[in-house]
Amino acid sequence: MDINYELYKVFYHVANTLSFSEASKQLFISQSAVSQSIKVLEKKLNQTLFIRSTKRVQLTPEGEILLKHIEPAINLIQKGENQLLEANTLNGGQLRIGASDTICRYFLISYLQKFHILYPNVHIKVTNQTSIECARLLENGQVDFIVTNFPNSGLSNSQTIRPIREFTDVFVANRQHFPLEDKVFTLKELQDYPILMLTKKSTTSEFLHKMFQRSRLDLVPEIELSSNDLLIDLARIGLGIAFVPDFCIPEKDKDLFILKLNEQLPPRRLVVAYNENLPVSQAAKQFIAML
């Protein structure tokens, strides 16, 4: 089907903003031109893409399906344009990174600072999602690369993975509320205590559930949150035993201690992942080399 790219471009902006007037501003064309383009596209596809009312615009189910395919294509085109504009220099352009809040705070900050000092004209955009959601961003072309925990069920075989460092996950608790520093625990014994952990949409949660399943145990956490920092705060006030990466624990913490296990949990890795089938910008290459 021969459909002008400009029609899909107009559709993308209307679908993203859910506003014909806002899309017209972004595209620097009249609102009537936007409306006419959508009508032409709907006629060519023989589908209604938007539900229009006086108060709001929303996508139809068919429009949502089309957006899932158009968004990665638009992002890929924009990425190509950015690379051409930057002309293989580090005097401009954009660096798009996906990473979780924890990885940003405890690992990436120093690298971002160093990179910004060396290349101040490169615009840095960091998108914070869980490691699994970051894999989706990479798949859709919304970021140049991601820094993620590994294993990560969201990564595909088409993506290149380069290890950065190893880390271990630990159980931490408040000394006063849980006077257990001399005890050595099995995973089964930990079931008797309130476990605080990340939500199920995280690689850390997937990892711990697999460790319990391997021992034929059911893990039923007391609290599930989306932030390791909040888990540590709750452990510090005695609400339970938190499961977090070791690099999140402050050195010489007077309130918290790491529980001893009879079986060492396997280490995990921080990795950088990018799509080997897509060109990598100079800015991304330089940042990855720093890592």
KATA-V833778 format. One record per residue. N is the residue number from 1. RES is the residue in three letters. PHI is phi in radians with two decimals (* if undefined). NEAR is the number of other ideal C-beta (glycine too) atoms within 10 Angstrom. D_LAST is the distance of its C-alpha to the last C-alpha in whole Angstrom. Layout:
n={N	N}
res={RES	RES}
phi={PHI	PHI}
near={NEAR	NEAR}
d_last={D_LAST	D_LAST}
This chain:
n={1	2	3	4	5	6	7	8	9	10	11	12	13	14	15	16	17	18	19	20	21	22	23	24	25	26	27	28	29	30	31	32	33	34	35	36	37	38	39	40	41	42	43	44	45	46	47	48	49	50	51	52	53	54	55	56	57	58	59	60	61	62	63	64	65	66	67	68	69	70	71	72	73	74	75	76	77	78	79	80	81	82	83	84	85	86	87	88	89	90	91	92	93	94	95	96	97	98	99	100	101	102	103	104	105	106	107	108	109	110	111	112	113	114	115	116	117	118	119	120	121	122	123	124	125	126	127	128	129	130	131	132	133	134	135	136	137	138	139	140	141	142	143	144	145	146	147	148	149	150	151	152	153	154	155	156	157	158	159	160	161	162	163	164	165	166	167	168	169	170	171	172	173	174	175	176	177	178	179	180	181	182	183	184	185	186	187	188	189	190	191	192	193	194	195	196	197	198	199	200	201	202	203	204	205	206	207	208	209	210	211	212	213	214	215	216	217	218	219	220	221	222	223	224	225	226	227	228	229	230	231	232	233	234	235	236	237	238	239	240	241	242	243	244	245	246	247	248	249	250	251	252	253	254	255	256	257	258	259	260	261	262	263	264	265	266	267	268	269	270	271	272	273	274	275	276	277	278	279	280	281	282	283	284	285	286	287	288	289	290	291}
res={MET	ASP	ILE	ASN	TYR	GLU	LEU	TYR	LYS	VAL	PHE	TYR	HIS	VAL	ALA	ASN	THR	LEU	SER	PHE	SER	GLU	ALA	SER	LYS	GLN	LEU	PHE	ILE	SER	GLN	SER	ALA	VAL	SER	GLN	SER	ILE	LYS	VAL	LEU	GLU	LYS	LYS	LEU	ASN	GLN	THR	LEU	PHE	ILE	ARG	SER	THR	LYS	ARG	VAL	GLN	LEU	THR	PRO	GLU	GLY	GLU	ILE	LEU	LEU	LYS	HIS	ILE	GLU	PRO	ALA	ILE	ASN	LEU	ILE	GLN	LYS	GLY	GLU	ASN	GLN	LEU	LEU	GLU	ALA	ASN	THR	LEU	ASN	GLY	GLY	GLN	LEU	ARG	ILE	GLY	ALA	SER	ASP	THR	ILE	CYS	ARG	TYR	PHE	LEU	ILE	SER	TYR	LEU	GLN	LYS	PHE	HIS	ILE	LEU	TYR	PRO	ASN	VAL	HIS	ILE	LYS	VAL	THR	ASN	GLN	THR	SER	ILE	GLU	CYS	ALA	ARG	LEU	LEU	GLU	ASN	GLY	GLN	VAL	ASP	PHE	ILE	VAL	THR	ASN	PHE	PRO	ASN	SER	GLY	LEU	SER	ASN	SER	GLN	THR	ILE	ARG	PRO	ILE	ARG	GLU	PHE	THR	ASP	VAL	PHE	VAL	ALA	ASN	ARG	GLN	HIS	PHE	PRO	LEU	GLU	ASP	LYS	VAL	PHE	THR	LEU	LYS	GLU	LEU	GLN	ASP	TYR	PRO	ILE	LEU	MET	LEU	THR	LYS	LYS	SER	THR	THR	SER	GLU	PHE	LEU	HIS	LYS	MET	PHE	GLN	ARG	SER	ARG	LEU	ASP	LEU	VAL	PRO	GLU	ILE	GLU	LEU	SER	SER	ASN	ASP	LEU	LEU	ILE	ASP	LEU	ALA	ARG	ILE	GLY	LEU	GLY	ILE	ALA	PHE	VAL	PRO	ASP	PHE	CYS	ILE	PRO	GLU	LYS	ASP	LYS	ASP	LEU	PHE	ILE	LEU	LYS	LEU	ASN	GLU	GLN	LEU	PRO	PRO	ARG	ARG	LEU	VAL	VAL	ALA	TYR	ASN	GLU	ASN	LEU	PRO	VAL	SER	GLN	ALA	ALA	LYS	GLN	PHE	ILE	ALA	MET	LEU}
phi={*	-1.59	-2.15	-1.03	-1.01	-1.05	-1.15	-1.16	-1.11	-1.11	-0.99	-1.02	-1.23	-1.18	-1.15	-1.29	-1.67	0.91	-2.70	-1.22	-1.20	-1.17	-1.08	-1.12	-1.16	-1.18	-1.65	1.04	-2.33	-1.28	-1.13	-1.17	-1.17	-1.10	-1.06	-1.15	-1.08	-1.15	-1.08	-1.10	-1.11	-1.09	-1.18	-1.15	-1.51	1.01	-2.46	-1.50	-1.74	-2.32	-1.73	-1.80	-2.50	-1.19	-1.69	-2.76	-2.10	-2.46	-1.32	-1.39	-0.95	-1.18	-1.13	-1.14	-1.10	-1.10	-1.07	-1.05	-1.62	-1.29	-1.01	-1.07	-1.17	-1.09	-1.09	-1.16	-1.11	-1.09	-1.12	-1.09	-1.08	-1.07	-1.17	-1.18	-1.16	-1.32	0.90	1.01	-2.11	-1.94	-1.65	-3.09	1.48	-2.37	-2.02	-1.98	-2.10	-1.97	-2.85	-1.29	-0.99	-1.10	-1.15	-1.07	-1.23	-1.68	-2.29	-1.42	-0.90	-1.15	-1.24	-1.11	-1.11	-1.09	-1.12	-1.14	-1.16	-1.29	-2.31	-1.16	-1.52	-1.46	-1.38	-1.78	-2.13	-1.93	-1.84	-1.68	-2.55	-1.11	-1.05	-1.20	-1.17	-1.09	-1.09	-1.19	-1.04	-1.16	-1.09	-1.50	1.33	-1.47	-2.37	-1.35	-2.80	-2.23	-1.93	-2.48	-1.21	-2.40	-1.17	-2.44	-1.14	-1.43	-1.35	-1.93	-1.22	-1.43	-1.80	-1.44	-2.09	-2.13	-1.20	-1.93	-2.80	-1.70	-2.63	-2.10	-1.73	-2.37	-1.72	-2.16	-2.57	-1.37	-1.10	-1.31	-1.35	-2.30	-1.30	-2.26	-1.12	-1.62	-1.53	-1.87	-1.74	-1.72	-1.09	-1.10	-1.18	-1.16	-1.07	-1.42	-2.05	-1.25	-1.69	-1.89	-2.69	-1.25	-1.14	-1.16	-1.52	-2.13	-1.16	-1.14	-1.13	-0.99	-1.08	-1.18	-1.06	-1.17	-1.12	-1.21	-1.10	-1.08	-1.63	1.03	-2.15	-1.71	-1.79	-2.12	-1.20	-1.31	-2.43	-2.14	-2.29	-1.79	-2.32	-1.17	-1.09	-1.17	-1.06	-1.14	-1.07	-1.20	-1.15	-1.13	-1.63	1.55	-1.39	2.91	-1.85	-1.63	-1.88	-2.50	-1.11	-1.12	-1.30	-1.51	-1.40	-1.09	-1.17	0.93	-1.25	-1.34	-1.70	-1.81	-2.42	-1.64	-1.20	-1.60	-1.95	-1.31	-2.26	-1.20	-1.22	-1.11	-1.21	-2.00	-2.28	-1.59	-2.32	-1.83	-2.24	-2.55	-1.50	-1.22	-1.55	-2.02	-1.15	-1.82	-1.15	-1.07	-1.09	-1.14	-1.02	-1.15	-1.17	-1.07	-1.10	-1.12	-1.15}
near={4	4	12	12	10	13	17	18	18	25	26	20	21	28	21	15	15	13	16	20	12	16	26	20	13	16	17	6	16	11	14	10	14	23	17	13	23	23	12	15	20	18	9	13	16	7	14	13	21	19	11	11	8	4	4	9	19	12	17	14	10	15	23	12	13	20	17	10	9	17	16	13	15	18	17	15	14	13	19	12	10	18	19	10	11	18	10	9	13	18	11	14	21	18	24	23	26	26	26	28	14	24	24	17	16	18	20	20	11	10	14	17	10	12	21	13	8	12	19	10	12	22	12	14	12	14	15	15	19	24	29	20	18	29	22	16	19	25	17	14	19	20	26	26	26	29	24	29	25	18	15	23	9	22	23	10	6	11	20	15	15	11	10	16	11	11	17	13	19	20	26	23	25	20	14	8	15	20	11	17	11	6	10	11	17	12	19	11	14	17	13	8	16	17	20	25	25	27	13	11	15	23	23	22	19	19	19	21	16	12	17	17	11	9	11	8	15	8	18	9	19	13	15	15	17	13	15	25	14	14	26	19	14	20	26	18	10	15	17	22	25	28	26	22	20	12	16	18	19	10	4	5	14	8	16	17	18	15	19	13	15	9	11	7	15	11	11	18	15	22	22	20	24	19	18	11	8	15	11	15	22	18	25	22	15	15	25	18	7	12	16}
d_last={44	44	43	41	38	39	41	37	36	38	38	34	35	38	36	33	36	39	41	43	43	39	38	41	39	36	37	40	43	46	46	49	47	44	47	48	45	45	48	48	45	47	50	48	46	49	47	47	43	44	47	48	50	51	48	45	44	42	41	43	42	42	40	37	37	37	34	32	32	32	29	27	29	29	25	24	27	25	22	24	26	23	21	25	25	22	23	20	20	17	20	21	20	18	14	15	13	14	14	16	17	16	13	13	15	14	10	9	12	10	7	10	13	11	11	14	16	14	15	18	20	17	18	16	17	15	18	18	20	20	17	20	21	18	18	22	20	18	21	23	21	20	17	14	12	12	10	12	14	16	19	19	22	22	19	21	22	21	17	15	13	10	9	7	10	13	15	19	21	24	28	28	32	34	36	39	39	38	39	38	36	38	38	36	36	36	34	38	39	36	38	40	38	37	33	31	28	26	28	28	26	23	21	22	25	26	24	27	30	29	29	33	34	33	36	38	37	37	35	36	34	36	34	31	29	25	24	23	24	27	27	27	29	32	31	32	35	36	36	35	32	29	26	22	19	19	17	19	22	22	23	27	28	32	33	30	30	28	31	31	32	34	31	27	25	23	19	17	13	10	9	8	12	13	17	18	21	20	19	15	16	14	13	11	10	9	6	5	5	4	0}
